[in-house]
Amino acid sequence: MNDPVHTKGAGAVASGWIHEGRRVVAATLVEALGSSPFEPGATMYVDVAGTIEGTVTGGCVEAALFEQANEVLGGGPPRVETYGISDDVAAGVGLMCGGTVRVLVSELAGEVAGVHAAALEAAAAGRPAALATVVDGEQAGAKLAIVDGESVGELGGPDLLDRAVERDARGALAQGRSALRRFGADGRQTGTEVQVWIEVFAPPPRLLIMGAIDYSIAVAKMGRLLGFEPTIVDAREPFIKSARFSAAAEVVVDWPDRYLEGEELSERDAILVFTHDRKFDEPALKAALAGPAGYVGALGSRRTQADRAERLREAGVPEEQIERMAAPCGLDLGARTPSETALSILAEIVALRAGREGGRLESGSGSIRGRAAGSEQETRAR
């Protein structure tokens, strides 16, 4: 998974360069087959002075891409560079993971620069945006964005292509997923001649923690590093008003169930119930399990969970909702401290997102990554 904080920072710097009138080249990972350090959407920016911001593979192919960027700045056309697949080729550019990456290298000039900056600035402000970039063909490097519900820019090809890409960009934004799409040269969605990378900049997923305890602080701090926006909720004002909680997350004084009923959540979000008090825990779990959050977890022993599940059944919670609760939450790491417990819980969330069980890598087989990224397969927005 890309580091959301790093990605956001590089984009902000690039936006500043564009507004200063600098010439800037973007090298964007548009497809990753097999193992790759980062997911599609990772971008390295190079300005005319040779300044670099961001990364594509964490250092594997950046030196080669820097040379390509300078060629583009020297008047060369946009190009898609492919690195990897064989160990010899991978070693030649430093891509030791053995996968294959395709990277679009193009200059952000004129209208294209404005469209790119508009999407990045919306993302930096926490507003959803989608940025579509033509990967190949005569319009390679052309961009179209959806910002604040409005279409910005045009691809310069057939009108049907613009309309088809805009429609797909809006759909990708609604789903919160980036993807590499293929279209016909005339814009037909049944064609394959033109590839378009549609990158979605969605607000960070939320991590709602019910209960002001030490474990909440550890989870909030670690969750922020993983790109979550943490909030700690507790109705007991004397507990939650301690500065150590507000230093780790947004804090809200409210009954957890009442708070959840007023929030719009999605499957990207996670809810953790830590209050250790039935009058808070059970109403909070009822509200959480009835909502769309992708992960609902609770602390406690197996005996505590068995009793809790029975009381939820008696309260009328459907069995299918009870079954999707992660409790006791976390992976079996032998965690003892709040920090180790936070690692266990967040590791489980990451594993479930990737469809994995969370076992040791050396004991497994197949791809290390949770899924093949890029190509026609959608990838999660960062």
C-alpha positions in Angstrom: 0.0 0.0 0.0 1.2 3.5 -0.8 2.1 5.7 2.1 -0.8 8.2 2.0 1.1 10.8 3.9 4.1 10.7 1.6 1.9 10.6 -1.5 -0.1 13.6 -0.4 3.1 15.6 0.4 4.6 15.0 -3.0 1.5 16.1 -4.7 1.4 19.3 -2.7 5.0 20.1 -3.6 4.2 19.4 -7.3 1.2 21.7 -7.2 3.4 24.5 -5.8 5.9 23.9 -8.6 3.2 24.2 -11.2 1.9 27.5 -9.8 5.4 28.8 -9.8 5.5 28.2 -13.5 8.2 25.5 -13.3 8.3 22.8 -15.9 7.5 19.5 -14.3 7.4 15.9 -15.4 5.3 13.2 -13.6 6.3 9.6 -13.6 3.2 7.7 -12.6 3.0 3.9 -11.9 0.0 2.9 -14.0 0.2 -0.9 -13.8 1.9 -3.4 -11.6 2.1 -7.1 -12.3 3.3 -9.4 -9.6 5.3 -8.0 -6.8 5.8 -4.2 -6.6 6.6 -2.1 -3.6 3.8 0.4 -4.3 0.4 0.3 -5.9 -0.6 2.1 -9.2 -0.9 5.8 -8.6 2.5 6.2 -7.0 4.1 9.2 -8.6 7.6 10.7 -8.8 7.8 14.4 -9.9 10.9 15.9 -11.5 11.3 19.6 -12.2 13.5 21.3 -14.8 16.2 21.9 -12.1 16.4 18.2 -11.4 14.6 18.3 -8.1 12.7 15.1 -7.2 9.6 14.6 -5.1 7.8 11.4 -4.5 8.5 7.8 -5.5 7.3 5.0 -7.7 8.9 1.9 -6.4 10.7 3.1 -3.2 14.1 3.4 -5.0 14.1 0.5 -7.4 13.7 2.3 -10.7 13.9 5.9 -9.7 17.3 6.5 -11.2 16.2 5.2 -14.6 13.0 7.2 -14.4 15.0 10.4 -13.6 16.8 9.9 -16.9 13.5 9.4 -18.8 12.1 12.5 -17.1 15.1 14.6 -18.3 14.6 13.3 -21.8 11.0 14.5 -21.8 12.1 17.9 -20.4 14.6 18.0 -23.2 11.7 17.8 -25.8 11.1 14.1 -25.9 7.5 12.7 -26.2 5.6 11.1 -23.3 6.4 7.5 -23.0 5.4 4.4 -21.0 8.5 2.6 -19.5 8.3 -1.0 -18.5 10.7 -2.5 -15.9 11.0 -6.0 -14.6 9.6 -9.5 -15.2 12.9 -11.3 -15.5 15.4 -11.3 -12.6 18.1 -10.1 -15.0 16.1 -7.2 -16.2 14.8 -6.4 -12.7 18.4 -6.4 -11.3 19.5 -4.1 -14.2 17.3 -1.3 -12.9 17.2 -2.4 -9.2 13.7 -3.9 -9.3 14.7 -6.8 -7.1 11.1 -7.8 -6.2 10.9 -9.5 -9.6 7.6 -8.0 -10.7 6.8 -5.8 -13.7 5.8 -2.2 -13.5 4.6 0.2 -16.2 5.3 3.9 -15.6 3.9 6.8 -17.7 6.4 9.6 -18.0 4.9 12.8 -19.3 5.3 16.6 -18.8 2.7 18.6 -16.9 2.5 21.5 -19.3 -0.2 24.0 -20.3 -3.8 22.9 -19.6 -2.6 19.5 -18.5 -0.7 21.1 -15.6 -3.8 23.0 -14.5 -6.0 19.9 -14.6 -3.4 17.9 -12.6 -3.0 20.6 -10.0 -6.7 21.0 -9.6 -7.1 17.4 -8.7 -4.1 17.4 -6.3 -5.3 20.5 -4.5 -8.8 19.1 -4.0 -7.2 15.9 -2.6 -5.0 17.9 -0.3 -8.0 19.8 1.0 -9.8 16.4 1.7 -12.2 16.8 -1.2 -12.8 13.8 -3.4 -11.4 14.0 -6.9 -10.7 11.8 -9.9 -7.9 12.3 -12.4 -7.9 10.5 -15.8 -4.7 10.3 -17.8 -4.3 8.9 -21.3 -1.5 6.4 -21.1 -0.8 5.7 -24.8 -1.6 6.8 -28.3 -1.5 10.3 -29.8 -3.1 11.9 -26.7 -0.7 10.3 -24.2 -0.3 12.5 -21.2 -3.7 14.3 -21.7 -5.7 14.7 -18.6 -9.3 15.1 -17.5 -10.4 15.5 -13.9 -13.6 15.4 -11.8 -13.3 18.0 -9.1 -16.2 19.1 -6.9 -18.6 17.2 -9.2 -17.4 19.2 -12.3 -15.4 18.0 -15.2 -12.1 19.9 -15.7 -10.0 19.7 -18.9 -10.4 17.6 -22.0 -8.4 14.8 -23.7 -8.1 16.4 -27.1 -9.5 13.3 -29.0 -12.9 12.3 -30.1 -15.8 13.7 -28.1 -17.0 10.2 -27.5 -13.7 9.4 -25.7 -14.0 12.4 -23.5 -17.6 11.4 -22.6 -16.7 7.8 -22.0 -13.7 8.6 -19.8 -15.7 11.2 -17.8 -18.4 8.6 -17.2 -15.9 6.0 -16.0 -14.1 8.6 -13.9 -17.3 9.5 -12.1 -18.1 5.9 -11.6 -14.6 5.2 -10.2 -15.0 8.2 -7.8 -18.3 6.9 -6.6 -16.8 3.5 -5.8 -13.7 5.0 -4.3 -11.4 2.9 -6.5 -8.7 3.7 -9.0 -8.4 1.6 -12.2 -6.7 1.3 -15.6 -9.4 1.4 -18.3 -9.3 0.6 -22.0 -11.3 2.3 -24.7 -11.6 2.2 -28.5 -9.7 4.9 -30.4 -13.0 6.5 -31.1 -14.1 6.3 -27.5 -16.1 3.1 -27.7 -16.0 1.2 -24.4 -15.8 -2.1 -26.2 -12.4 -1.1 -27.7 -8.9 -1.7 -26.4 -6.7 0.7 -28.3 -6.4 3.5 -25.7 -5.5 3.0 -22.1 -6.5 5.5 -19.5 -5.4 5.5 -15.9 -8.1 6.8 -13.6 -6.8 7.7 -10.2 -9.3 8.4 -7.4 -8.3 10.7 -4.5 -10.8 9.8 -1.8 -10.9 11.1 1.8 -8.9 8.9 4.1 -10.8 6.0 5.7 -12.1 6.6 9.2 -11.0 4.7 12.3 -13.7 5.2 15.0 -12.6 4.1 18.4 -15.3 3.8 21.1 -13.8 4.3 24.5 -11.1 6.5 26.0 -8.5 4.0 27.2 -4.7 3.6 26.6 -5.4 1.0 23.9 -7.3 3.7 22.0 -4.4 6.1 22.0 -2.0 3.4 20.6 -4.5 2.3 17.9 -5.1 6.0 16.9 -1.5 6.8 16.6 -0.6 3.7 14.6 -3.8 4.0 12.5 -2.9 7.5 11.4 0.4 6.2 10.1 -1.6 3.7 8.0 -3.6 6.5 6.5 -6.7 6.4 8.7 -8.4 9.4 10.2 -8.9 8.4 13.8 -11.6 9.6 16.2 -12.1 8.6 19.8 -15.6 8.7 21.2 -16.7 8.4 24.8 -19.6 9.8 26.8 -17.5 10.1 29.9 -16.2 13.7 29.6 -13.7 13.6 32.5 -11.9 10.6 30.8 -11.8 11.7 27.2 -10.9 15.4 27.9 -7.4 14.3 28.9 -4.8 15.9 26.5 -3.3 12.6 25.7 -6.4 11.6 23.8 -6.7 14.8 21.8 -3.0 14.5 20.9 -3.6 11.2 19.2 -7.0 11.8 17.5 -10.1 13.9 17.2 -12.1 13.4 20.3 -15.9 13.5 20.7 -17.9 13.5 23.9 -21.1 11.5 23.1 -22.7 8.1 23.5 -21.1 5.9 20.9 -24.4 4.6 19.5 -25.8 8.0 19.1 -22.6 9.3 17.5 -22.6 6.4 15.0 -26.2 7.0 14.0 -25.3 10.5 12.8 -22.2 9.5 10.8 -22.1 8.5 7.1 -19.6 5.6 6.8 -18.5 3.3 4.1 -16.9 -0.1 3.8 -13.5 1.5 3.8 -14.1 2.6 7.5 -13.4 0.6 10.7 -15.1 0.8 14.1 -13.5 -0.5 17.3 -15.4 -0.9 20.6 -13.1 -0.5 23.6 -15.2 0.9 26.5 -15.4 -2.4 28.6 -18.8 -1.3 29.8 -22.0 -3.1 28.7 -24.1 0.0 28.7 -21.8 1.6 26.2 -20.4 -1.5 24.3 -23.6 -3.3 23.3 -25.5 -0.2 22.0 -22.4 0.8 20.1 -22.0 -2.7 18.6 -25.6 -2.8 17.6 -25.3 0.5 15.7 -21.9 -0.4 14.2 -23.0 -3.9 12.9 -26.2 -2.4 11.4 -24.1 0.1 9.4 -21.8 -0.3 6.3 -18.4 -0.1 8.0 -16.1 -2.8 6.6 -14.6 -3.8 9.9 -16.2 -3.9 13.4 -14.0 -5.1 16.2 -14.2 -5.4 20.0 -11.8 -6.2 22.7 -12.3 -8.9 25.3 -11.7 -12.5 26.1 -13.3 -15.4 24.2 -15.7 -15.9 27.2 -16.5 -12.2 27.2 -17.3 -12.4 23.4 -19.5 -15.5 23.8 -21.5 -13.7 26.5 -21.6 -10.5 24.4 -22.8 -12.3 21.3 -25.6 -14.0 23.2 -26.8 -10.7 24.6 -26.8 -9.2 21.1 -28.9 -12.1 19.9 -31.3 -11.6 22.7 -31.5 -7.9 21.7 -32.6 -8.9 18.2 -29.3 -8.4 16.3 -29.4 -10.7 13.2 -26.9 -13.6 13.2 -25.3 -12.5 10.0 -24.4 -9.2 11.7 -23.0 -10.9 14.7 -20.9 -13.1 12.5 -19.1 -10.2 10.9 -17.9 -8.9 14.2 -14.1 -9.4 14.8 -14.0 -10.3 18.5 -11.7 -10.8 20.1 -10.2 -8.4 17.5 -6.7 -8.7 16.2 -4.2 -11.3 14.9 -2.6 -13.8 17.3 0.8 -12.1 17.8 1.0 -12.7 21.5 0.4 -9.0 22.1 0.6 -7.8 25.7 1.1 -4.0 25.7 -1.2 -1.4 24.2 1.2 -0.8 21.3 1.5 -4.5 20.5 -2.3 -4.9 20.7 -2.7 -1.9 18.3 -0.3 -3.6 15.9 -2.3 -6.9 16.2 -5.6 -5.1 15.5 -4.4 -3.0 12.6 -2.6 -6.0 11.1 -5.9 -7.8 11.1 -7.7 -4.9 9.3 -4.9 -4.8 6.6 -5.0 -8.5 6.2 -8.8 -8.6 5.8 -8.7 -5.8 3.2 -6.3 -7.9 1.2 -8.3 -11.1 1.6 -5.5 -12.7 3.7 -5.4 -14.7 6.9 -2.3 -12.9 8.3 0.1 -15.9 8.5 3.9 -15.8 8.1 5.2 -15.0 4.6 7.9 -17.6 4.7 5.2 -20.3 5.3 3.0 -19.2 2.4 3.2 -19.5 -1.3 2.1 -17.4 -4.3 2.2 -13.7 -4.6 3.3 -11.7 -1.5 0.9 -8.9 -2.4 -2.8 -9.3 -1.5 -3.9 -9.1 -5.2 -2.6 -8.2 -8.6 -2.7 -4.5 -9.0 -3.3 -2.5 -12.1 -4.4 -3.9 -15.5 -8.2 -4.2 -15.7 -8.4 -5.1 -12.0 -9.4 -2.2 -9.8 -7.1 -1.0 -7.0 -8.0 0.7 -3.8 -7.9 4.5 -3.6 -5.1 5.8 -1.4 
